[in-house]
């Protein structure tokens, strides 16, 4: 149970990091969410939710524009910054 909780905390930290790193991400998410809602594609069932939209936008910014680092590159940087005594 503790492992699942720590993954949730790490996920929340990653979302916060991306929002800080790319300030336009929040407004982009809001705009796309509003458009999806107007098209009645937001909600339960076979529709999108805000969490899914967030990760789709992040993926797009990582692949197409390379405006956000990949999770792998963040993990590599973090492992290099850990110093062993």
N, C-alpha and C positions, 0 to 999 in steps of 0.2 A: 504494500500500500504506500509506503514511504517513497518507493521508486517512482510510482505513478505521480505522486504529488510533486516530486522534484522535477519531473518532465514537464508538468503543467507550469511550474514556476519558470523553468528555462524557456518554455514557449512564450510566456508572457513577457519575459525579459527581451526575447528576440523581436517580438512585435514592437515593443517600446523602442528598442534600438533602431529598427528600420524607420519608425516614425520620426525619431530625432535626426537620424542621418539624412533622410530625404523629406524635408518639410512639406513639399507639395504632395506627398503621398496621402495625407489626411484629406486634403481638398479634392484630390482625384478620386479617392474612395467615396467621399460624400457625393460627388457629382455622378459617378457611375451608379452608386446605390440609388440615387434619386431617379435616374433614367430607368434602371431595372424595375424599380417600384412602379413607375408610371406604366410600364409595359406588363405589369402584373406578373412579374417573374421573381418576386422576392417573397420568401415565406417558407412554410413547412411543406413537406412532400417533395415533389420533383421540381423544386424551385431553388434559387440561390439564397444563401444567407450572407450576412456581412463578413463573417469569418472567411468563407470561401472566396468572396470577392476580393478581400484583402490579399490572400495568398495568390490569387490569379494575377492581380496587379503587380505584386512583388516579383513573381516569376517573369512577367513581361518586362519589367524594368531591369531584371537581371540578365535576361537573354537578349532582348532587342536593343536596349539603350545602354546596357552595362552601367546603369546609374546606381545600382545596388550590388554589393558584393555577394557572392554565393555563400551558402552556409558552410560549404567545405572550406572556402578560403578563410572564413572567420574562425573555423575550428583549427585550421593550420596555424593561423596567427596566434591564437590563444595557446596552443601547445608549445609554440616557440617562445612565448613570453613567460612560461612557467619556468622558474629556476629551481634547480635541485641543489641542496646543500651537501 
